[in-house]
């Protein structure tokens, strides 16, 4: 078979798989991944994988498909859920039917993250066709609850010990380059308490929103200058006020207000220390006892995979071999499910076809050529790390 014909066959197979994935709605809400995970499980079971479908929450299925045994363990991951359609009138085609045009596949989740999921299903079948790994195991995971940022997808698989990676590769829209570092994330809720009164006599009450304004001003004043100096390359330590809500009627002095904070941390910063830093600022405020509270909502540390790590080197070499250009290392704006493994001492990287600008938007798409390229890169990396019995 010529390389041109092989590429055509790969493209046709990838488009066919992606079309099947797009046709199986898995948007959040409600985040139902049963149908799409059943499709993936059936294909990988036929390919010879030991397949488990696991869920902690009804309708939020996760697939774990394993070939080989023991260490090292090369784990691939793609989330099977997507965001919702959004404004339907902005879609030029049916979001649940793959549409091929100008060398791209259009449809809900085509970029984020069903394009990567299609590549990984193809990769799993090709690895099996070549006899499986010569050493260790290769594992493919397709999970729910990523778009909800919840604990019932990849977090659940780690918590239950279903995956114990040596290398974790997450499908992402990186145009087949690599993200090997992610900032940590911390969400916290600040609550202020006051005393209700009639708005016509505000001095009789204690305004919780005004107290919140003082609290947030102090947080900005005392913390922002410190964060401004925390920079590592293109990455910055940041804070964002994402939500604020208080009061229940315009003619009442509000007795309650809450605000939710998003902190992004450099990989070397720790979530617990970042929370303690905010709490210390609030405790120093001259507000009555019990009127200001801070609550930890969720958080995970960041991670850095060393550029001379075995996994990173294997994927970098594969990228250069396939594309003819040295691998590029991208800066992550958001966070991936890799954050749940940040403290496990493993190599974590994100790689996949498509541009991040295409995700979470109407008419999202993924270039077919990038899917083919991604499939070739990842197959070559598997061979470098684990070997294949029939290569």
C-alpha positions in Angstrom: 0.0 0.0 0.0 1.4 3.4 -0.9 1.7 6.0 1.8 -0.8 8.2 -0.1 -3.4 5.5 -0.1 -2.6 4.7 3.5 -3.3 8.3 4.5 -6.5 8.3 2.5 -7.7 5.2 4.3 -6.8 6.7 7.6 -8.7 9.9 6.8 -11.8 7.9 5.7 -11.7 5.8 8.9 -11.2 8.9 11.2 -14.1 10.8 9.5 -16.3 7.7 9.8 -15.6 7.4 13.5 -16.0 11.1 14.2 -19.3 11.1 12.4 -20.6 8.3 14.6 -19.4 10.3 17.7 -21.1 13.5 16.6 -24.3 11.6 16.0 -24.4 10.5 19.6 -25.4 13.6 21.7 -23.4 13.9 24.9 -23.8 17.6 25.8 -23.8 19.0 29.3 -26.3 19.5 30.6 -27.4 16.7 31.1 -24.0 15.2 30.3 -25.4 11.8 29.4 -22.5 9.7 28.0 -24.1 6.3 27.9 -24.6 6.0 24.2 -21.3 7.5 23.1 -19.4 5.4 25.6 -21.3 2.2 24.5 -20.1 2.9 21.0 -16.5 3.2 22.0 -16.6 0.2 24.3 -18.1 -2.0 21.6 -15.4 -1.1 19.1 -12.5 -1.6 21.6 -14.0 -4.8 22.9 -14.0 -6.2 19.3 -10.4 -5.1 18.9 -9.4 -7.3 21.8 -9.2 -4.8 24.7 -10.3 -5.7 28.2 -13.1 -3.1 28.5 -14.9 -1.7 31.6 -17.7 0.8 31.7 -17.8 2.5 35.0 -20.0 5.2 36.5 -20.6 6.8 39.9 -23.5 8.9 38.7 -26.4 7.5 36.6 -26.0 8.3 32.9 -22.4 9.5 33.3 -20.5 6.6 31.9 -16.7 6.2 31.7 -14.9 3.7 29.5 -11.5 2.1 30.5 -10.0 -0.2 27.8 -6.8 -2.0 28.5 -4.4 -4.0 26.3 -1.2 -5.5 27.7 -0.3 -5.8 31.4 1.8 -4.1 34.0 4.2 -1.2 33.9 4.9 1.0 32.1 1.4 2.2 31.6 0.6 4.6 28.7 -2.8 6.1 29.3 -4.7 8.1 26.7 -7.8 10.1 27.6 -10.5 12.1 25.8 -13.6 13.5 27.4 -16.8 12.2 25.8 -19.1 15.1 27.0 -19.4 18.4 25.2 -20.9 21.8 25.9 -24.5 22.5 24.7 -25.5 23.7 21.3 -26.0 27.2 22.5 -27.8 29.5 20.0 -29.1 27.0 17.4 -29.7 29.7 14.8 -26.0 30.4 14.6 -25.3 26.8 13.4 -25.1 26.5 9.6 -25.6 22.8 9.7 -27.2 20.2 12.1 -24.9 20.2 15.1 -25.6 16.4 15.6 -24.7 15.4 12.1 -21.2 15.5 10.8 -20.7 17.9 7.8 -17.6 17.7 5.7 -16.5 20.8 3.9 -13.2 22.4 2.9 -11.2 19.6 4.5 -12.9 19.9 7.9 -15.5 18.0 9.8 -18.2 20.3 11.4 -20.4 19.3 14.3 -21.0 19.7 18.0 -17.8 18.5 19.8 -15.9 18.0 16.5 -13.0 19.9 18.0 -13.6 19.6 21.8 -13.1 16.8 22.2 -14.6 14.2 19.8 -11.9 14.8 17.2 -9.3 13.6 19.7 -11.7 10.8 20.8 -12.0 9.6 17.2 -8.2 9.7 16.8 -7.8 7.7 20.0 -10.3 5.0 19.0 -8.5 4.6 15.6 -5.2 4.5 17.5 -6.5 1.8 19.9 -7.6 -0.4 17.0 -4.4 0.1 15.1 -2.3 -0.8 18.1 -4.3 -4.0 18.5 -4.0 -4.7 14.8 -0.2 -4.5 15.3 -0.3 -7.1 18.1 -0.5 -4.8 21.1 2.3 -3.4 23.2 5.6 -5.3 23.4 5.9 -4.3 27.1 3.6 -2.8 29.7 0.1 -1.7 28.8 -1.8 0.8 26.8 -5.0 2.1 28.2 -7.7 4.2 26.6 -10.2 6.2 28.7 -13.2 8.1 27.5 -14.9 10.0 30.3 -17.9 12.1 31.4 -18.1 15.1 33.7 -15.2 17.1 32.1 -17.3 20.0 31.0 -19.0 20.1 34.4 -15.5 20.2 36.0 -16.8 17.5 38.3 -15.4 14.4 40.1 -17.3 11.7 38.2 -15.1 11.3 35.2 -11.3 11.1 35.2 -11.1 12.0 38.9 -13.3 9.0 39.6 -11.0 6.7 37.6 -8.0 7.9 39.5 -9.8 7.7 42.9 -10.7 4.1 42.3 -7.3 3.1 41.0 -8.6 2.1 37.6 -5.8 3.9 35.9 -2.2 4.3 37.2 -0.3 6.0 34.4 3.4 6.2 33.8 2.5 8.7 31.1 -0.9 10.4 30.7 -1.8 11.8 27.3 -5.0 13.9 27.1 -6.7 14.8 23.9 -6.8 18.5 23.4 -7.0 21.1 20.7 -3.3 21.8 20.4 -2.9 21.6 16.6 -0.8 18.5 17.4 1.7 20.4 19.5 2.2 19.8 23.2 1.0 21.3 26.5 3.2 19.9 29.2 2.5 22.5 31.9 -0.7 23.6 33.5 -1.4 26.1 36.2 -3.2 25.0 39.3 -6.8 26.2 40.0 -8.5 27.2 43.2 -12.2 28.2 43.6 -13.2 29.9 46.9 -16.5 31.5 48.1 -16.5 34.5 50.3 -19.6 35.2 52.3 -20.4 38.4 54.2 -23.2 38.7 56.8 -25.1 41.8 57.9 -28.5 42.8 59.3 -31.6 43.4 57.3 -33.6 46.6 57.6 -36.0 48.8 55.6 -34.3 50.6 52.8 -36.0 53.8 53.9 -33.9 53.6 57.1 -30.6 52.0 56.1 -28.8 53.1 59.2 -31.0 50.6 61.1 -29.4 47.7 59.2 -25.9 46.5 58.4 -25.4 46.2 54.6 -23.7 42.9 53.7 -23.0 44.1 50.1 -21.1 47.2 51.3 -19.1 44.9 53.6 -18.4 42.7 50.6 -17.1 45.7 48.7 -14.7 46.4 51.5 -13.6 42.8 51.6 -13.0 42.6 47.8 -11.2 46.0 47.8 -8.8 44.7 50.5 -8.2 41.4 48.7 -7.4 43.3 45.5 -5.2 45.8 47.4 -3.2 43.2 49.4 -3.0 40.3 47.0 -2.8 41.7 43.4 0.7 43.3 43.9 2.1 39.9 45.1 0.6 38.1 42.2 2.0 40.6 39.7 5.5 39.3 40.6 4.6 35.7 40.2 5.4 35.0 36.5 7.0 32.0 34.9 7.5 32.4 31.1 4.1 33.1 29.6 2.3 31.9 32.7 1.0 34.2 35.4 -0.5 33.8 38.8 -3.9 35.4 38.6 -7.1 36.1 40.5 -10.6 36.8 39.1 -13.9 37.7 40.7 -16.2 35.5 38.8 -19.5 35.8 40.5 -21.2 38.0 43.1 -24.7 37.9 44.5 -26.5 39.6 47.4 -29.7 40.8 48.8 -33.2 39.7 48.0 -35.1 42.9 47.3 -34.2 46.5 46.3 -36.1 48.0 49.2 -34.3 45.9 51.9 -30.9 46.4 53.4 -29.1 43.1 52.4 -28.2 40.8 55.2 -26.2 38.4 53.0 -23.8 38.5 50.1 -21.4 36.0 48.5 -18.7 36.2 45.9 -16.8 33.4 44.1 -13.1 33.7 43.3 -11.0 31.9 40.7 -7.3 31.7 41.4 -4.9 30.3 38.8 -1.6 29.2 40.3 1.8 28.7 38.8 2.9 25.0 38.8 5.2 25.6 41.8 2.4 27.2 43.9 0.2 25.0 46.1 -3.5 25.2 46.4 -3.5 25.0 50.2 -1.0 27.8 50.5 -3.0 30.0 48.1 -6.2 29.5 50.1 -4.4 30.3 53.4 -3.0 33.4 51.8 -6.4 34.8 50.9 -7.8 33.7 54.3 -5.0 35.6 56.1 -6.0 38.8 54.3 -9.6 38.4 55.3 -8.8 37.6 59.0 -6.9 40.9 59.2 -9.9 43.0 58.3 -11.5 45.3 60.8 -14.9 43.7 60.5 -17.1 42.4 63.3 -16.4 38.8 64.3 -18.5 36.3 62.3 -19.4 38.7 59.5 -16.8 37.5 56.9 -16.2 33.9 56.0 -14.2 32.2 53.3 -14.9 28.6 52.0 -12.7 26.3 49.9 -14.8 25.0 47.0 -12.4 23.0 44.9 -8.8 23.1 43.7 -5.9 21.1 42.2 -2.3 21.8 41.9 -0.6 22.5 38.6 1.9 20.3 36.9 5.0 20.4 34.8 6.3 17.4 32.7 10.0 17.7 32.2 11.0 18.3 28.6 13.7 15.6 29.0 11.2 13.1 30.3 10.9 9.8 28.4 7.2 10.4 27.4 7.7 14.1 26.4 10.8 13.2 24.3 9.0 10.3 22.6 6.1 12.6 21.5 8.4 15.4 20.6 10.4 13.1 18.3 7.2 11.8 16.8 5.9 15.3 16.1 9.1 16.3 14.4 9.2 13.1 12.4 5.7 13.4 11.1 5.6 17.2 10.6 9.2 17.9 9.7 9.4 20.6 12.3 10.5 20.7 15.9 7.7 20.2 18.5 6.3 23.4 20.0 5.3 23.7 23.7 2.1 25.7 24.1 0.8 27.7 27.1 -2.5 26.4 28.6 -5.2 29.0 29.4 -7.6 26.5 31.0 -7.2 23.2 32.8 -7.5 19.6 31.8 -8.4 16.4 33.6 -4.7 15.9 33.9 -4.9 18.1 37.0 -6.2 15.2 39.1 -2.8 13.4 38.6 -0.7 16.5 39.3 0.7 15.2 42.6 1.4 11.6 41.3 4.9 12.2 39.9 4.0 11.2 36.4 4.4 12.8 33.0 1.3 14.5 31.8 0.8 16.1 28.4 -2.0 17.4 26.2 -2.0 16.8 22.5 -4.6 16.6 19.7 -5.9 18.0 16.5 -7.8 21.2 16.1 -7.5 24.8 17.4 -8.7 25.9 20.8 -10.5 28.8 19.1 -12.9 26.3 17.6 -14.1 24.8 20.9 -17.3 25.8 22.7 -18.5 27.8 19.6 -21.2 27.4 16.9 -20.0 25.6 13.8 -17.0 24.1 15.5 -14.8 21.9 13.3 -11.6 19.9 13.1 -9.3 19.7 10.1 -9.2 16.2 8.7 -5.5 16.5 7.8 -4.7 17.3 11.4 -6.6 14.2 12.6 -4.5 12.1 10.2 -1.3 13.8 11.4 -2.3 13.3 15.1 -3.0 9.6 14.5 0.4 9.1 12.9 2.2 11.1 15.7 0.5 9.1 18.5 1.0 5.7 16.9 4.7 6.5 16.5 4.9 7.6 20.1 3.3 4.4 21.3 5.9 2.4 19.4 8.7 4.5 20.9 7.5 4.0 24.4 6.1 0.5 24.5 7.0 -1.1 21.2 4.5 -3.1 19.1 4.6 -6.8 18.7 4.0 -6.5 14.9 5.4 -3.2 13.8 
